[in-house]
């Protein structure tokens, strides 16, 4: 029933952008600017002030609504074998990491909210678990990352940039709007238009209230939410958390952040939770402890973290991981996506048009 109610929302995802494209022929022109020009245009857009509503403003869930959502969240997850395929190398883990690196960079550049970023990776993981992109065309992963971020932004943000302007930094190729939109439609199709995904953010307020007993949005409760939001976002960097459902991650995060500011009996806290598998929440809670210890120590290896590397500068607190990641991108010391080739504009234009044509053909054939 939930899928039908959000089908109308999903079907209108492309409407606002499509209207502007109908009257702007220049959108279809392939132009590659230099790095300085591209960055100045992006900054002039000023989308940092158009963020979504803060997560603290979301209405509190009732037990009845929570039980329905826990049942429904199963349909918004990657396939069951996705994590195993990542760990065994069937799906290249470095590709996921590179896509996440770029998405984090674009997220920091525009100042999007946390939900947009989490949704983008949810779409990326779900799509990758269902559809195998050509391994000999590495640019398809970049196209997928752009499309997933675009969809996440459209679902979560109030003010959004044009899709071509999302391609910040120094991408090897810059896709045309039509190519990105075709990829968006392929993603929508493969995910069966289930875009209103349940995330840990959906449930965190519910679990924190169960533990803390707060009935109002007090300052201390807002601080708990703030810490939880940042910790949740840090989990997308480590593939081990793909093992858990959003409600389980939210429950574990609630216990963790509440325990940082007040004495919390884990067993007693668990007794407040319904419809979540307590053993799995305990396992996730332990993984969160390992993650924060790893971040504080600056270590990139741990026996409980599979082989995913989380190379971050040591933050001042466990909740500083996202800010550190974003600052490292802004410093310009490390950019995962390669630079544009130093060839002539004519040659680059020709190659790009050919690549856009190939990408469009690939996506079109995939939808048949």
Secondary structure as UniProt FT lines:
FT   HELIX           2..11
FT   TURN            12..14
FT   HELIX           15..22
FT   HELIX           25..28
FT   HELIX           35..45
FT   HELIX           47..49
FT   HELIX           55..57
FT   HELIX           63..72
FT   HELIX           73..76
FT   TURN            80..81
FT   HELIX           82..87
FT   TURN            88..89
FT   HELIX           93..110
FT   HELIX           114..130
FT   TURN            135..136
FT   HELIX           139..156
FT   HELIX           163..166
FT   HELIX           177..190
FT   TURN            191..193
FT   HELIX           200..212
FT   HELIX           219..234
FT   HELIX           235..237
FT   HELIX           239..243
FT   HELIX           246..261
FT   HELIX           266..271
FT   HELIX           278..297
FT   TURN            303..304
FT   TURN            306..307
FT   HELIX           318..320
FT   HELIX           321..330
FT   TURN            331..332
FT   HELIX           345..366
//
